[in-house]
Amino acid sequence: MHSTTPHDEHWPPVGSGLWTRWWGYLARWLLFGLVVSVFVPVTDEGPEPWWQLKLYQALVGLLFGLVCALVFTLAENRWNTPRVKWKSWAIVLATWLVVKVVFVSTLAVIA
């Protein structure tokens, strides 16, 4: 069963150039940021209720996912246009590390 269609037929043609496939990357990174942030325990028992602190964690996780999606989309479409699997994973790890360092550093300066 040979097919002449590209192997990536589940990707509709969304975006072009540096923004190719942006919607799929955005969805995955937002989900990652949300899930990871929601499973972090609430450690600050301040005057705010627990649900409010958990909501704050979720919003920060979504912001983290949004920034990761932006960085990853630009990096993947600039340096890995043939979609080599090991390069994609290297870009995923580099994206997570760079954005995490920036977020932690920013939070440390603000707090």
N, C-alpha and C positions, 0 to 999 in steps of 0.2 A: 504494500500500500504506500506508494510514493506520492508525495504531495509537492506541488510546485509553489505552494504558499509558504511564506516565512514561518519559522518555528514560533514566533511570537504573535500568533494570530489572536490571542486573548487580549492583546493591547490595542485598543482602538487608536487611530492617529490623532492624538491630542498633543498640541504644542509642537514646536519645531525648534531646531537649533539647540541652544542651551536649556530650553524648557521642555524638551522631549520627555514624555512619560511622567510629567510632574504630578499628575493626579494620583497615580499608583504609589509613588514614593511618599507623597503627602499623607495619604491614608495610612500607610504602614508606620510612618514615623509618629503620626499623631496617636495611633493606637499604642505604640510602644511607650511613648511618653506618658500617656494616661495610665496604662496598666502598671508601669513601674512606679509611678508616683502614688497611686492609690494603695499599693501594698506596703508603702513605707509607714511604720507606726507613728502615731501622733505622740511626740515627746514633750511638747510644750503645754503644760496644763495652766494656761493663763485664764483671764476672765472670759475669753471667747468660748462658746460651746464647741464640743467635739466636732460636730458636723461642719461648722464654719471653718475650722482648721483643716479638715479633710477636703473641703471645697477649695480652699486656698492651695493645698497640695496638688489637687487635680488641675487647677488652672495653670499653675507653674509647670506641671508635667505637659500640658497641652502646648504651652509656650515653648518649652524645651523641644517638643516634637516638631513644632512649626519651624524653629530655627534649624534643627537637624535636617528637615526635609529640604529647606532652602539650600543649605550648604551641600548636602549630598547630591541633590539634583544638578546643581552647577558643576560639582566635581565629576560626577559620573558622566555627564554629557560632554565634558571637556576632555577628560583623560582616559575614558574607557568607552569610546563609541562602538568598538566591536563586541562589547559586553562579555569580556573575559571574566569567568567566575571568580578567580582568586583576586583579581584587581577590584572587583565589586566588593568582596568581603574586606579587602584592605581599606577601601574607601569608607565602608561602613564603620570599621573600627576607628579609623582616623577621624571621621566625622563625629562619632560619639565622644572620643577623647577630647578633641578640640572644643566642642560645644560644652561639654561637661566642665572643663577647666575654666572656660569663660564664665559659665553660669555660677560655679562655686566661687570664683574670684570676685565676681560682681556682688554676689550675696554677702561675701565676707566684708567687702568694702562698705556696702550699704548698712549692714547690721552692726 
